[in-house]
Amino acid sequence: VRLELGDLETNAEGKLFMRYNRLLVPFSEKLRTRIIKDTHDSLPGGHGGRTTTYQQVSQWYYWQGMTDTIARFTNNCTTCRRSKVNRHAKHGLLHPLPVPEKY
């Protein structure tokens, strides 16, 4: 993800804020969404889902609530929703159960 320096906050000395050796992303829904979208839609990531997107984003960036932000984004991705495989067996029709005989 390529970002312009104007998108990021710096301190008085012009230094970027880091946390856990990752770039601390300021509270900007637009910027955070852009980082997630660029990672999630990229060729190596390629709509890999919540866990893959989180692993790739968290290598370089950090913000509080990042897991929830990424989960909301991936749950609302139309490409992922269309191609998601349903892993549950389809329910069949109901059948009457035999009544046990009285002994």
Protein Blocks (a to p, Z undefined) as FASTA:
>chain_A
ZZdfklpccdfkopacdeehiacddddfklmmmmmmmmmmmmklnonbjklmmmmmmmmg
ccehklmmmmmmmmmmmklmmmpccfbdcddddddddddddZZ
